[in-house]
Amino acid sequence: MMTRTWGALALSLLATTALAAPKDGPPVTADALSAHVKILASDDFQGRKPGTAGEDKAVAYIEGQFKRIGLKPVAGRYTQDVPMTEITSKADGPLTVTANGKTLSYEYFSQMMLWTRQRTTHAEIKDNDVVFVGYGITAPEFGWDDYAGVDVKGKTVLILVNDPGFATGDPTLFGGGAMTWYGRWPYKYEEAARHGAAAALIVHETRAAGYPWGVVANSNGIPKLTLMPEDGGLHSRSAIEGWVQLDVAKEMFAAAGLDYPTLKDSAARRGFKAIPLPLKMSVGITPTERDIISHNVVGMIPGTKRPDEVVMVGAHWDHLGVGPAVNGDTIYNGALDNASGCAGLIEMAKRYTHGAKPDRTLLFISYTAEEQGLLGSEYYAQHPLFAPAKTVAGFNMDGLGVLGPVRDVVLVGGGKSDLEDRLKAWAGAHGKVVNGEPFPERGSYYRSDHFNLAKVGIPVVYAKSGIDSVANGADWGKAKLDEFTRLHYHQPSDEWSPAMDFTGGAADVNMLYDISHDLAFSDAWPKWYGKAEFRAAREQSQAR
């Protein structure tokens, strides 16, 4: 214990000493960030959806900025091609459920959202058996298997959002009140497909999901992009995926003679067994598709001493494009999410180009299709431009601070790697404290691009200015963050305004600059903590 304590102290002192060194170039400013956001989130960019004219403008703008400030191309290019398939798949008609001779009917958009990610001319379930599989989790390390003893092949599974730890608040279950990967919708669809389910429907609950139904409807009411597998998804994905409103689920359970709250409660307890429901479900989807080539935008500063060792800084450029009208507005501009992160990426790169060349290579990457399921970063992780084993660390910017000056730094998904010790050292040296997420149940660690780097073993950190406003306090800041999620997240109202205060955002960028700078000009290698779920991937990649 003493050895570990002194080791952490030594690392802290080392980081503090390194961070006290003179910095290269003037600090990033709020005005510079705002200027980029104003352009990237303008209506001219049409919401920056991949595969549209909005992508062309966004990619051209970021590439142009990289060239202007002096970043070098990677393998002769400032872009990485990301092949994807865009599938437009609205339900052909209502979702119908029959029980005890009674037929229930549910409408697209207002009550359910369905799609297919298969390359097919028609996806359908007809008089399909339905199974309630609780949280739809198979997690041997937690001694949990919601699919044990039940055959769901060719059937429809109904799944609860989030995980049992959130539902019970029991710290011994999964992440307690903090969502784990098992609580996220991509995992649930993947697990259902692994068990052969023909359709997988998640029951929406606002607090458990982390966002209201409007986000589900608007995000999925537009054509969906996917990294199409070799089998066209016919064997690796369920034919139909989607969400249903909470009231819909309650009505279906009642029609089956069952009580939804009772079954939901039992699903969060050890020993839960999946329950076949006396229901038959039918719906069809006739999709159209087109293949596109989208782009990650990349630029680098080559290292002078160890150019094969890489420090990555990333931020996704995409948003939702043009979608369903809200108060007459159809352009989902994505100012905070994530024109702000792109602005930070450009300005951090600019700051680096004003000073000495780093010992290690610095890679700046703006990912495509984050809003479609982290697709650009997933593709990069599968087709890296630099070997993961030689990638020292990664830093992510997704939604910079707009609350003005704050006293705290929020670490998204703590307990992962000793990059967090460096973050805490920086905070201590700058009179700030590091706090956990104000809404840990939303599973933010698993909802942004750094997650795909972590999965291949690269230590990553996602941190940004927090909620404890210098002017207004922490309660005000938490309320403002919650207000953004309820009213503006994935809505056309996420727009640039001259009233946006990017002082906190500038602090975010300068913080990540300081921490990455220490690694870019040293031979240190961050390490995963002993129990981190990504440690094994790192050890395997570096053993090859």
KANOR-V574106 format. One record per backbone hydrogen bond with DSSP energy under -0.5 kcal/mol. NH is the residue of the N-H (numbers start at 1). CO is the residue of the C=O. E is the energy in kcal/mol with one decimal. If there is no record, write none. Layout:
BEGIN
{{NH:CO:E} {NH:CO:E}}
END
This chain:
BEGIN
{{5:1:-2.4} {6:2:-2.9} {7:3:-2.1} {8:4:-2.3} {9:5:-2.2} {10:6:-2.6} {11:7:-2.2} {12:8:-2.3} {13:9:-2.8} {14:10:-2.6} {15:11:-2.8} {16:12:-2.6} {17:13:-2.5} {18:14:-2.6} {19:15:-2.6} {20:16:-0.9} {20:17:-0.6} {21:18:-1.5} {25:23:-0.6} {33:29:-1.7} {34:30:-2.6} {35:31:-2.0} {36:32:-1.5} {37:33:-2.4} {38:34:-2.6} {39:35:-1.1} {40:36:-2.8} {41:37:-2.6} {42:39:-1.5} {45:42:-1.6} {46:43:-1.8} {47:42:-0.5} {48:45:-2.6} {49:46:-0.5} {52:49:-1.2} {55:49:-0.8} {55:52:-0.6} {56:52:-1.6} {57:53:-2.0} {58:54:-2.3} {59:55:-3.3} {60:56:-2.1} {61:57:-2.3} {62:58:-2.6} {63:59:-2.8} {64:60:-2.4} {65:61:-2.2} {66:62:-2.5} {67:63:-2.5} {68:64:-2.5} {69:65:-2.2} {70:66:-0.7} {70:67:-0.8} {71:66:-2.4} {72:300:-3.3} {74:77:-3.0} {75:73:-0.5} {77:74:-1.5} {80:296:-2.7} {82:294:-2.8} {84:292:-2.5} {85:226:-2.5} {86:290:-3.2} {87:85:-0.6} {87:224:-3.3} {88:86:-0.5} {88:288:-2.9} {89:87:-0.7} {92:284:-3.0} {93:284:-0.5} {95:106:-2.5} {96:94:-0.6} {96:282:-2.5} {97:104:-2.4} {98:280:-2.6} {99:102:-2.6} {102:99:-2.1} {104:97:-3.5} {104:102:-0.5} {106:95:-2.3} {109:112:-2.5} {110:108:-1.7} {111:107:-2.0} {112:107:-1.3} {113:243:-2.2} {115:241:-2.2} {117:238:-0.5} {119:232:-3.1} {120:118:-1.3} {123:285:-2.9} {125:283:-2.3} {128:281:-3.1} {130:277:-0.7} {130:279:-0.7} {131:156:-2.8} {132:275:-2.8} {133:131:-0.7} {133:158:-2.0} {136:133:-2.4} {139:144:-3.2} {142:139:-1.7} {143:140:-1.5} {144:139:-2.0} {146:137:-3.3} {148:145:-1.1} {150:147:-1.5} {152:150:-0.7} {154:196:-3.0} {155:152:-2.5} {156:129:-2.9} {157:199:-2.5} {158:131:-2.5} {159:201:-2.7} {160:134:-3.1} {161:203:-0.7} {162:183:-1.7} {166:163:-0.6} {167:163:-1.9} {168:164:-2.2} {169:165:-2.3} {171:169:-0.6} {173:170:-1.9} {174:172:-0.6} {176:173:-2.7} {178:175:-2.0} {179:440:-1.8} {183:180:-1.7} {184:181:-1.4} {188:184:-1.7} {189:185:-2.2} {190:186:-2.3} {191:187:-2.9} {192:188:-2.1} {193:189:-2.2} {194:190:-2.1} {195:191:-1.2} {196:193:-1.8} {197:192:-2.3} {198:155:-2.0} {199:155:-1.6} {200:240:-2.2} {201:157:-2.7} {202:242:-2.4} {203:159:-3.1} {204:202:-0.5} {204:244:-2.8} {209:205:-2.8} {210:206:-2.4} {211:206:-0.8} {215:212:-1.2} {216:212:-1.1} {217:213:-2.9} {218:214:-2.6} {219:215:-2.5} {220:216:-1.7} {221:217:-1.0} {224:87:-2.5} {226:85:-1.5} {228:226:-1.1} {232:229:-2.1} {234:231:-1.6} {237:233:-1.4} {239:198:-0.8} {240:198:-1.8} {241:115:-2.6} {242:200:-1.4} {243:113:-2.3} {244:202:-2.3} {245:111:-2.5} {249:245:-2.0} {250:246:-2.4} {251:247:-2.0} {252:248:-2.4} {253:249:-2.5} {254:250:-2.3} {255:251:-2.3} {256:252:-1.3} {257:254:-1.7} {258:253:-3.0} {260:258:-0.6} {263:259:-2.2} {264:260:-3.0} {265:261:-2.2} {266:262:-2.1} {267:263:-1.9} {268:264:-0.7} {268:265:-1.0} {269:266:-1.5} {272:269:-1.5} {275:132:-2.5} {276:274:-0.5} {277:130:-2.9} {279:277:-2.6} {280:98:-1.7} {281:128:-2.0} {282:96:-2.4} {283:125:-2.3} {285:123:-3.0} {286:90:-0.7} {287:285:-0.7} {288:88:-2.0} {290:86:-1.9} {292:84:-3.0} {294:82:-2.5} {294:292:-0.6} {296:80:-2.2} {297:366:-2.7} {298:78:-2.6} {299:364:-1.8} {300:72:-2.5} {301:362:-2.2} {302:300:-0.5} {304:358:-2.4} {305:359:-1.5} {306:359:-2.9} {309:306:-1.9} {310:390:-2.2} {311:361:-2.6} {312:393:-2.6} {313:363:-2.5} {314:395:-2.8} {315:365:-1.6} {317:367:-2.6} {318:367:-0.8} {319:48:-1.4} {321:47:-1.6} {321:332:-0.7} {323:330:-2.6} {326:329:-2.3} {329:326:-1.7} {332:321:-2.8} {332:330:-0.6} {333:331:-1.3} {335:494:-2.1} {338:336:-0.6} {339:334:-1.9} {340:335:-1.6} {342:338:-1.9} {343:339:-2.3} {344:340:-2.2} {345:341:-2.4} {346:342:-2.4} {347:343:-2.4} {348:344:-2.6} {349:345:-2.2} {350:346:-2.3} {351:347:-2.0} {352:348:-2.1} {353:349:-2.1} {354:350:-0.7} {354:351:-0.8} {355:352:-1.6} {359:520:-1.0} {360:520:-2.3} {361:306:-0.7} {361:309:-2.1} {362:301:-2.3} {363:311:-2.6} {363:361:-0.5} {364:299:-3.1} {364:362:-0.5} {365:313:-2.5} {365:363:-0.5} {366:297:-2.9} {367:315:-0.5} {367:365:-0.6} {372:369:-0.6} {373:370:-1.7} {374:370:-2.0} {375:369:-2.2} {376:368:-1.7} {378:374:-1.8} {379:375:-2.6} {380:376:-2.1} {381:377:-2.5} {382:378:-1.7} {383:379:-2.3} {390:387:-1.4} {391:388:-1.1} {392:310:-2.6} {392:390:-0.8} {393:310:-0.8} {394:459:-2.1} {395:312:-1.4} {396:461:-1.7} {397:314:-2.0} {404:501:-1.0} {407:468:-2.6} {409:433:-2.7} {410:464:-3.4} {411:409:-0.6} {411:435:-2.8} {412:410:-0.6} {412:462:-2.5} {413:411:-0.7} {418:527:-2.6} {420:417:-1.9} {422:418:-1.2} {423:419:-2.1} {424:420:-2.4} {425:421:-2.1} {426:422:-2.3} {427:423:-2.6} {428:424:-2.6} {429:425:-2.0} {430:426:-1.0} {430:427:-0.8} {431:428:-1.0} {432:427:-3.1} {433:407:-1.5} {435:409:-3.1} {435:433:-0.6} {440:437:-0.7} {442:439:-2.0} {443:440:-1.5} {446:443:-1.4} {447:444:-1.7} {451:448:-1.8} {452:449:-1.1} {453:449:-0.9} {454:450:-2.4} {455:451:-2.1} {456:452:-0.7} {456:453:-0.8} {457:454:-2.2} {458:453:-2.1} {459:457:-0.5} {461:394:-1.7} {463:396:-0.5} {463:461:-0.5} {464:410:-1.9} {466:408:-2.6} {469:467:-1.9} {469:473:-1.2} {470:405:-2.4} {473:469:-2.2} {477:473:-1.6} {478:474:-2.8} {479:475:-2.2} {480:476:-2.3} {481:477:-2.1} {482:478:-2.4} {483:479:-2.4} {484:480:-2.2} {485:481:-1.9} {486:482:-2.3} {487:483:-2.6} {488:484:-2.5} {489:484:-2.3} {491:488:-2.0} {494:491:-1.8} {495:493:-2.2} {500:497:-1.9} {501:402:-0.7} {502:500:-0.8} {504:501:-0.5} {505:401:-1.3} {506:502:-2.7} {507:503:-1.8} {508:504:-2.1} {509:505:-2.1} {510:506:-2.5} {511:507:-2.2} {512:508:-2.3} {513:509:-2.3} {514:510:-2.2} {515:511:-2.1} {516:512:-2.5} {517:513:-2.7} {518:514:-1.5} {519:515:-1.1} {520:516:-2.6} {521:517:-1.6} {522:519:-1.3} {529:416:-3.0} {532:529:-1.5} {535:532:-1.4} {538:534:-1.5} {539:535:-2.3} {540:536:-2.5} {541:537:-2.1} {542:538:-2.2} {543:539:-0.9} {544:540:-0.6} {544:541:-0.6}}
END
